């Protein structure tokens, strides 16, 4: 098999990753600078990236500031990096020169699941098929006939949702996924450890033995320690359908693997031109380009989410649970690919070397290449390494 290091990588340019209105967007990045053997907090200003680490040693610290947007937009910073050079180094795997990282650091990485009716049905299908893609087509038709219409326009936790639950229980069609999809409490889980996410241009990992998997293009909320949404970005909550379909208790095995969480390209902070209503209306596009010429395109619209984004934040943070360094929250996806790729009835699954592009005009583009998790760059820079790097710079 071709190694991850030698595999061709997609070209990244400022025009291909920046938001459409980049001149007005307040964008936060992280840059790994080999001179410091550690990350720098940075502002993206046009095609220049400005070091803000002296003002905020971590992105978590920056987002605790009430004036974070002003700092990112106006503050005098330190070093400057040309964005095109950072992107070129990132895309080509050059780690001996400054390159981009995922734009978060100490935030806990959380995810909400089963927040869209279409993907809810696909989770039920996975469960009924026992993770076997060969059975999925037959199960899909039966489940959709029995359940699909009952979910149209249904708000989770309402009396109407209770009535639908009672009907489906009586028919023997109730599922743990329907419980979190239309019941009072959403599914919120920890997607990945702190500092383990990869950014745009990096490889993204899928377990080598997974035979049924797909990307999950999502809007990701960036929340501070007080539970305030401070910004948003894009994410890929990679899903191993064969593993989770065998048992929901295998969620960690299906979701949390080396390089299996991608976030980026930048965090866009909320301001007068980009608010929560913009996030609620995001259209998120997906394109998968296979090394064999295969192309898959799809989209997800936040307008079709079943639960409001602030309801998901409240289910994550509050008197019941605090996050002193803040958290990010994947909000779920409408996208669930069902078209056959390799054989009739087998559905979609990744091949190694797939280039996955997740994009939204206000947030830019997150671009990653699929590799076996076992071959992705090992995760070696954790909290201790970050603290040592900041201490050497006199920033603790």
C-alpha positions in Angstrom: 0.0 0.0 0.0 1.3 3.5 -0.8 2.5 5.2 2.4 0.8 8.3 3.8 4.1 10.2 3.4 4.4 9.5 -0.4 0.7 9.9 -1.3 -0.1 13.0 -3.5 -1.7 15.8 -1.5 -4.3 18.4 -2.6 -3.0 21.9 -3.3 -4.2 24.6 -0.9 -4.3 28.3 -1.7 -5.8 31.2 0.2 -8.6 31.4 -2.4 -9.5 27.8 -1.9 -9.7 27.8 1.9 -10.7 31.4 3.0 -14.4 32.4 3.5 -16.0 34.3 0.6 -16.0 37.5 2.7 -12.6 37.0 4.2 -11.9 40.8 4.1 -14.7 41.2 6.8 -14.3 37.9 8.7 -12.6 37.7 12.1 -10.5 34.6 11.7 -8.4 32.7 14.3 -5.7 30.2 13.3 -3.0 28.2 15.0 0.5 28.0 13.5 3.1 25.5 14.5 6.5 27.3 14.5 9.5 24.9 14.7 11.5 27.8 16.1 9.5 27.5 19.3 8.7 23.8 18.9 5.1 24.6 19.6 1.9 26.4 18.4 1.2 30.1 18.1 -2.3 31.7 18.3 -2.7 33.8 15.2 -5.1 36.1 13.3 -5.7 35.7 9.6 -5.8 39.2 8.0 -6.3 38.9 4.3 -3.4 36.8 3.1 -1.2 37.5 6.1 -1.2 35.6 9.4 -0.3 37.5 12.5 1.2 36.0 15.7 -1.0 36.9 18.8 0.6 34.5 21.2 2.0 37.3 23.4 -1.5 38.5 23.9 -3.2 35.1 24.3 -1.0 32.1 24.8 -3.9 29.7 23.8 -7.0 30.0 21.7 -8.9 29.1 24.9 -7.4 32.2 26.6 -8.2 34.4 23.7 -11.9 33.3 23.7 -12.3 34.1 27.4 -11.6 37.8 26.5 -14.8 39.9 25.9 -12.8 41.9 23.3 -11.5 38.8 21.4 -12.9 40.0 18.1 -11.3 43.4 18.4 -7.9 41.8 19.4 -8.0 39.5 16.4 -9.0 42.3 14.0 -6.8 45.1 15.3 -4.1 44.2 17.8 -0.5 44.7 17.0 1.0 41.2 16.8 4.4 39.7 16.5 5.7 37.7 13.6 4.0 37.6 10.2 3.6 34.6 8.0 2.3 34.6 4.4 -0.8 32.5 4.3 0.1 30.9 1.0 3.4 29.6 2.4 1.7 28.2 5.5 -0.9 26.4 3.3 1.8 25.0 1.0 3.8 23.7 3.9 0.7 22.2 5.5 -0.6 20.5 2.4 2.8 19.0 1.6 3.4 17.7 5.1 6.5 19.8 5.7 6.9 19.9 9.5 10.3 21.6 9.5 8.7 25.0 8.6 5.7 26.9 9.9 2.4 25.2 9.1 -1.2 25.3 10.1 -2.8 23.3 12.8 -6.4 22.8 13.9 -7.6 26.2 15.2 -8.4 25.0 18.7 -6.3 23.9 21.6 -7.5 23.3 25.2 -11.2 23.1 24.4 -12.8 19.7 25.0 -14.0 18.2 21.7 -17.7 17.3 22.0 -20.2 16.2 19.4 -24.0 16.0 19.2 -25.4 13.1 17.2 -28.6 12.2 15.5 -29.7 15.9 15.1 -31.2 15.6 11.6 -34.1 13.3 10.6 -32.3 11.9 7.5 -29.2 10.9 9.4 -31.4 9.7 12.2 -32.9 7.1 9.8 -29.5 6.1 8.7 -28.4 5.4 12.3 -31.5 3.2 12.7 -30.6 1.4 9.5 -27.0 0.8 10.7 -28.4 -0.7 13.9 -31.0 -2.9 12.1 -28.4 -4.0 9.6 -25.9 -4.9 12.4 -23.2 -2.9 10.7 -23.4 -5.0 7.5 -23.5 -2.8 4.4 -24.8 -5.7 2.3 -28.1 -5.7 4.4 -28.5 -1.9 4.4 -30.5 -1.5 1.2 -33.2 -3.9 2.3 -33.3 -2.5 5.8 -33.4 1.0 4.5 -36.5 0.5 2.4 -38.4 -1.2 5.3 -37.4 1.4 7.9 -38.2 4.4 5.7 -41.6 2.9 4.9 -42.4 2.4 8.5 -40.8 5.4 10.1 -39.9 8.1 7.6 -43.2 10.0 7.4 -43.7 10.0 11.1 -40.7 12.2 11.6 -41.5 14.9 9.1 -41.3 18.3 10.9 -41.3 16.6 14.3 -39.7 18.6 17.2 -37.8 16.5 19.7 -39.3 16.3 23.2 -42.8 17.6 22.2 -46.1 15.9 23.0 -46.3 15.0 19.3 -42.9 13.3 19.6 -44.1 11.3 22.6 -47.1 10.1 20.5 -44.8 9.0 17.7 -42.6 7.1 20.1 -45.6 5.3 21.5 -46.7 4.3 18.0 -43.3 3.0 17.0 -42.8 1.1 20.3 -46.2 -0.6 19.7 -45.0 -1.6 16.2 -41.7 -2.9 17.5 -39.7 -0.3 15.7 -38.3 1.8 18.5 -34.5 2.4 18.6 -32.0 4.0 20.9 -31.3 6.3 17.9 -34.9 7.4 17.8 -34.7 8.0 21.5 -32.0 10.6 21.1 -33.3 11.9 17.8 -36.8 12.8 18.9 -36.7 12.3 22.7 -36.2 15.1 25.3 -32.4 14.6 25.6 -29.9 14.8 22.7 -26.9 12.6 22.2 -23.8 14.5 23.3 -20.5 12.6 23.5 -16.8 13.3 23.7 -15.5 13.0 20.1 -11.7 13.2 20.7 -9.1 14.1 23.3 -7.9 17.7 23.8 -5.3 18.7 21.3 -5.8 15.6 19.1 -7.7 17.2 16.2 -6.1 17.7 12.8 -6.6 20.8 10.7 -7.0 21.6 7.0 -4.4 20.0 4.7 -3.7 17.2 7.1 -4.4 13.5 6.7 -7.6 12.2 8.3 -7.8 8.7 9.7 -10.1 5.7 9.1 -9.4 2.4 10.7 -7.8 0.0 8.2 -10.2 -2.8 8.9 -13.4 -0.6 8.5 -15.4 -1.6 5.4 -18.3 0.8 5.8 -17.6 4.4 6.7 -18.2 8.0 5.6 -17.3 11.6 6.2 -19.7 13.7 8.4 -19.5 17.4 7.3 -20.6 19.6 10.2 -20.8 23.1 11.6 -18.7 23.2 14.9 -19.6 25.7 17.6 -16.7 27.2 19.6 -17.8 27.9 23.2 -16.0 29.6 26.1 -16.0 28.5 29.8 -19.2 30.5 30.5 -21.2 28.7 27.8 -21.1 31.6 25.4 -20.8 30.7 21.7 -17.9 32.8 20.5 -17.4 31.4 17.0 -17.8 28.6 14.5 -15.8 26.5 12.2 -16.1 23.3 10.1 -15.5 19.7 11.1 -15.4 16.2 9.9 -16.8 13.8 12.5 -15.6 10.7 10.7 -18.1 7.8 11.1 -17.3 4.1 10.9 -20.7 2.7 10.2 -19.8 -1.0 10.4 -18.4 -0.6 13.9 -21.1 1.6 15.4 -23.8 -0.5 13.7 -22.6 -3.6 15.5 -23.3 -1.9 18.8 -23.7 1.7 20.0 -21.4 0.7 22.9 -18.6 0.7 20.3 -19.1 4.5 19.7 -15.6 5.3 21.0 -14.0 2.7 18.7 -16.0 4.1 15.8 -15.3 7.7 16.5 -12.1 8.2 18.4 -9.0 7.1 16.5 -5.8 8.6 15.4 -6.5 11.6 13.1 -10.2 10.8 13.1 -11.3 14.4 14.0 -10.7 17.3 11.6 -11.5 20.9 12.5 -10.8 24.1 10.5 -9.7 25.8 8.5 -10.1 28.7 11.0 -12.4 29.7 13.8 -14.6 32.6 12.6 -15.6 34.7 15.6 -19.1 36.1 16.0 -19.4 39.8 15.3 -22.0 42.2 13.8 -21.5 40.5 10.4 -21.5 36.9 11.5 -24.0 35.9 14.2 -25.8 32.8 15.4 -28.5 33.3 12.9 -25.9 33.0 10.2 -24.7 29.7 11.8 -28.4 28.5 11.9 -28.6 29.1 8.1 -25.3 27.6 7.0 -25.2 25.4 3.9 -22.3 23.0 4.1 -21.0 21.3 1.0 -19.1 18.1 0.7 -17.0 16.7 -2.2 -15.0 13.5 -2.1 -12.5 12.9 -4.9 -11.1 9.4 -5.1 -7.7 8.6 -6.5 -9.5 6.4 -8.9 -11.6 9.3 -10.4 -14.6 8.6 -8.2 -16.5 11.8 -7.2 -19.2 12.1 -4.5 -21.0 15.4 -3.8 -23.5 16.2 -1.1 -24.6 18.9 1.2 -26.0 19.5 4.7 -28.2 22.5 5.7 -28.3 23.7 9.2 -31.9 25.0 8.5 -33.0 21.4 8.8 -31.6 20.6 12.2 -34.1 19.2 14.7 -32.7 21.0 17.7 -31.6 24.6 18.0 -27.8 25.1 18.4 -28.3 26.8 21.7 -30.4 23.9 23.0 -27.4 21.6 22.1 -25.0 24.0 24.0 -27.3 23.9 27.0 -27.4 20.1 26.9 -23.6 20.2 27.0 -22.8 23.0 29.5 -24.6 24.2 32.6 -25.1 23.5 36.2 -24.7 19.8 35.3 -21.3 20.1 33.6 -18.6 22.8 33.2 -15.7 23.2 30.9 -13.1 25.6 32.4 -11.1 25.8 29.1 -14.2 25.9 26.9 -15.3 23.3 24.4 -16.2 22.9 20.8 -19.4 21.2 19.7 -20.0 19.3 16.5 -23.7 19.9 15.7 -24.5 16.9 13.6 -25.0 16.4 9.9 -27.8 15.9 7.4 -25.5 14.1 5.1 -25.6 10.3 5.0 -24.3 8.9 1.7 -26.2 5.8 0.4 -25.1 5.5 -3.2 -23.1 2.4 -4.1 -19.4 2.8 -4.7 -17.8 -0.7 -5.0 -20.7 -3.1 -5.5 -24.5 -3.0 -5.9 -26.2 -2.8 -2.4 -22.9 -2.1 -0.7 -23.4 1.7 -0.3 -20.6 4.3 0.0 -17.3 3.8 1.9 -14.0 5.6 1.7 -10.9 4.4 -0.1 -7.5 5.4 1.1 -6.4 8.5 -0.8 -9.8 10.1 -1.0 -9.7 13.9 -0.8 -12.5 15.2 1.3 -13.5 18.9 1.0 -16.0 20.3 3.4 -16.9 23.9 2.7 -19.3 26.7 3.5 -19.0 30.3 2.1 -18.9 32.0 5.5 -16.4 29.5 6.9 -14.1 28.5 4.1 -13.0 25.0 3.3 -11.6 22.1 5.4 -9.6 19.7 3.1 -8.2 16.4 4.2 -6.9 13.2 2.7 -8.1 9.8 4.0 -5.5 7.4 5.2 -5.6 4.4 7.6 -5.5 5.7 11.1 -2.6 3.3 11.7 -0.6 5.2 9.1 -1.5 8.8 10.0 1.1 10.8 11.8 1.1 9.7 15.4 -0.4 12.1 17.9 2.6 13.2 20.0 2.0 16.8 21.0 -0.2 16.8 24.1 -0.9 19.1 27.1 2.5 18.6 28.7 4.3 19.5 25.5 2.1 22.6 25.1 2.9 23.7 28.6 6.6 23.1 28.1 6.6 25.1 24.9 4.8 28.1 26.4 7.1 28.0 29.5 10.1 28.2 27.3 8.7 31.3 25.7 7.9 32.9 29.1 4.2 32.8 28.4 3.0 30.9 31.5 
